[in-house]
Amino acid sequence: MKYKILTVEDDPHVASLIESLLAGRDFETDMAYTGEDALEKIKGHPDLILLDRGLPDMEGMEVCRRIREDKRFRGIPIIILSAKDKIAERVEGLYIGADDYVTKPFDNSELIARIEAVLRRGEFAAHLKEEKETLVGELKRIIDQELITPFFQPIFDLATSRPLGFEVFGRPSESGPLSNPEFLFKVAINTGMYVDLEMLCWRKAIAKWNGSSADVKLFLNCSPYLIESGRFDNDLLLQQGLLPERTVLELTERIAIQDYEKLYSRINEFKKMDLGIAVDDVGCGFASLNTVAEVKPDYLKIDTPLIRSIHKDQLKQDIVHAIVHFSQKSGIITIAEGIEKEEELQKVKELGINAGQGYLLARPDKEIRTFPRPNPSGS
């Protein structure tokens, strides 16, 4: 790719020097000798502007400001060239919107290096913009065409080995740039489409759930942001034919909480509707002890890092023992997440945890299977 550089310089000697220097590096060049001339020539959309600080008709700073205020050209990188080597001058140039500031007389190799560095940054920014536009388009397609498949992972009562409920996960139905569900939700959050995506996941899950014979709880992942948004209420479940008493909202922190008082007030309203409340990731993030005390959930889900290799870690055992102790006193059902080893399963049972989920017990599945969990040890 051959870059086009517009040099705005009123000194013919300096202008000729720069033009020769750029041509020798295979840049396409254009010249302007006044501010008004420069504002006219940027309509040709150069890839970079070398802008002299002092011009006969207006200050180079003013030219820079006008370019940055025009949405057609504000993305064009600008390097200011100036004989003034003062910090205040540099700061002013960068503040107005210049991408770099080079003092005269300049070293030829330094000027070329700075031009190439600014162009590289522009290439990277353009790539990121293009990538974002691609991801936004793909996310809109997923939502508009409802390309989400619900997967259900059983949560087993550890005393009976039967499911007490199923947690549902929304997964993209097709392969593509947003195939990874974690990345999918990050893009949705960063582009303001999180609520629409979560609502789609709920609708698809509830439709599948209503077609099953499962007589247990459905755990719906629910960001506090979704509650704060006002987009969720009891009518939403009723419209989908899901009874509140068979539903558990599993609070998980995907987006930072903005208003704790509003969140807690809304949760209390939901509890009066007979909706169950679970707090996810106990031991990290949103699930602080203060949150547990304010929410007063029906279920506590102990985070995977605390369960991982718990049979070999006394400190983890002590922490989980304390969680189980206050949960039992408060009538809260405890659920261990991420159980992958038989030793972990035996230890959480010893510690008095009520229920568990994880790959050892059952992986997420498109089908809702209510059979007792298989015995991994075969005994």
C-alpha positions, 0 to 999 in steps of 0.5 A, spaced: 500 500 500 502 506 497 501 512 503 499 519 501 502 524 505 499 531 505 505 536 507 502 543 509 509 548 509 509 555 507 517 555 507 519 552 500 525 550 502 523 546 507 517 543 503 521 541 497 526 537 502 520 534 505 517 532 498 524 529 496 525 525 503 518 522 502 518 520 495 525 517 496 521 512 501 515 511 496 510 515 499 505 519 495 506 526 496 501 532 496 503 539 498 499 545 501 502 552 503 497 555 507 491 553 512 486 554 507 489 550 501 490 545 506 483 545 508 481 544 501 486 539 499 484 534 505 478 533 501 482 528 497 483 524 504 490 523 505 493 518 509 497 523 514 498 530 514 505 533 516 502 540 519 507 546 520 505 550 526 506 557 523 502 558 516 501 565 513 494 565 513 492 562 520 496 558 525 497 550 524 493 549 531 487 552 528 488 548 522 488 542 526 482 544 530 478 545 524 480 538 521 478 534 528 471 538 528 470 535 521 467 528 522 469 527 515 476 528 516 477 527 524 480 520 523 486 522 519 493 522 523 496 529 524 504 530 525 505 538 527 512 541 525 514 546 529 520 551 530 518 552 537 520 546 542 517 548 548 513 543 553 507 548 553 507 548 545 507 540 545 501 539 550 497 544 546 498 541 539 497 534 542 491 536 546 488 539 540 488 533 537 495 532 533 498 525 533 505 527 534 509 533 534 516 534 531 521 540 532 525 543 527 530 542 524 528 535 524 533 529 523 530 526 517 531 518 519 527 521 526 521 524 521 520 518 517 520 513 523 515 518 527 511 518 520 511 510 520 509 509 527 503 514 526 501 510 520 502 503 524 497 506 530 492 508 524 492 501 521 491 498 528 486 502 530 482 501 523 483 494 524 480 494 531 474 498 528 473 493 522 473 488 527 468 491 532 464 492 526 464 485 524 463 482 531 457 487 532 454 485 525 455 478 527 452 479 534 446 482 531 445 477 526 445 472 532 440 476 536 435 477 529 435 470 527 435 467 534 441 463 533 442 461 540 441 453 543 440 452 550 444 447 554 442 444 560 446 442 566 443 438 572 444 440 579 444 434 583 442 433 590 448 429 593 444 425 598 439 422 593 443 423 586 437 426 583 437 433 580 434 438 584 434 443 578 438 445 571 442 451 570 441 453 563 447 456 558 445 459 552 450 457 546 451 460 539 448 455 534 453 456 529 460 456 528 463 463 527 467 469 530 462 469 536 462 461 537 465 462 544 460 464 549 464 467 554 466 472 548 459 472 545 457 475 552 463 480 552 461 483 546 454 484 547 456 487 554 461 492 550 456 494 545 450 495 549 446 488 546 447 484 553 439 485 555 437 483 548 442 477 548 440 474 555 433 475 553 433 471 547 437 466 551 431 465 556 426 465 551 429 459 548 431 456 554 424 456 557 421 454 550 425 448 551 423 447 558 416 447 557 416 442 552 420 437 557 417 433 563 422 436 568 419 437 575 425 441 578 427 448 578 430 451 572 436 456 574 436 462 569 443 466 569 441 473 571 446 479 571 444 484 576 444 489 570 438 485 567 434 487 574 437 494 574 435 495 567 427 494 568 427 489 562 425 483 567 419 482 571 414 477 573 410 478 567 416 476 562 416 469 565 408 468 565 408 470 558 413 464 557 409 460 561 414 459 566 411 458 573 415 463 578 415 457 583 419 453 578 424 458 577 431 460 580 434 467 578 442 465 579 445 472 580 452 472 576 456 479 575 457 480 568 457 487 569 458 492 574 453 493 579 450 501 579 445 501 584 445 496 590 439 499 593 435 498 587 438 491 586 436 489 593 429 492 593 427 489 586 430 482 588 426 482 595 420 484 590 421 477 586 422 473 592 415 475 594 413 472 587 415 466 589 421 466 585 427 462 588 434 466 588 441 463 587 447 467 588 453 465 584 460 465 585 460 465 592 468 466 594 469 471 589 466 477 585 459 479 586 458 474 591 461 478 597 458 476 604 455 483 604 451 481 598 449 474 601 446 478 607 442 483 603 439 478 598 438 472 603 438 467 597 435 460 597 441 457 594 449 459 595 453 456 589 460 455 591 465 458 586 469 453 582 476 455 584 474 453 591 472 446 589 478 445 585 482 440 589 479 441 595 481 434 598 488 437 598 487 444 601 485 445 608 484 452 607 479 451 602 476 446 606 476 451 612 473 456 608 467 452 605 466 449 612 464 456 614 460 457 608 456 451 609 455 452 617 452 459 616 448 457 610 445 451 614 443 456 620 440 460 615 436 455 611 440 456 605 441 450 600 449 450 598 451 448 591 458 446 589 460 448 582 465 445 577 466 438 581 471 434 576 474 429 580 471 423 585 475 426 591 472 433 590 465 430 590 467 426 596 470 432 600 464 436 599 459 431 601 463 430 607 463 438 608 455 438 608 454 441 601 447 439 599 448 439 592 453 439 586 454 440 579 460 439 574 463 435 569 464 429 573 456 429 574 454 431 568 456 435 562 451 441 559 446 437 554 441 440 549 436 435 552 433 435 559 435 428 562 432 427 569 435 420 571 439 419 577 447 421 576 451 415 574 456 413 579 463 415 577 467 410 581 463 405 579 462 402 586 
